Amino acid sequence: MSITCFIRYQIDPFQRAAFAEYAEKWSTIIPRCGGDLVGYFTPCEGTNDIGWGLISCESLAAYEAYRARLRSDADARANFLFSNERRFILREERTFLENIDATLHRPAVKAVRK
């Protein structure tokens, strides 16, 4: 059973660019530390202060091991410090979801015209 950690961020809407920079830094750190980065998402239309991050692991135990590696990774610590100093993350919530593996990463299929 694989899981996905669904992180909901309340962000300062005037610092969306800083949140995007923070998210982009995770693009190399998370995979290096053992997480399967599904993606980070920043507000575009509608609500302007909510962002998301999705990170998958083989199990909750694997997620905990990944988090331990993050704590010892210099780049990860620097990125956490960046977010603390800039204060663009106002609140963070984590929900753990069980993946339905057959539904993950399914690319679009071109419609066939008749």
Secondary structure, 3 states (H helix, E strand, C coil): CCEEEEEEEEECHHHHHHHHHHHHHHHHHHHHCCCEEEEEECCCCCCCCEEEEEEEECCHHHHHHHHHHHHHCHHHHHHHHHHHHHCCEEEEEEEEEECCHHHCCCCCCCCCCC
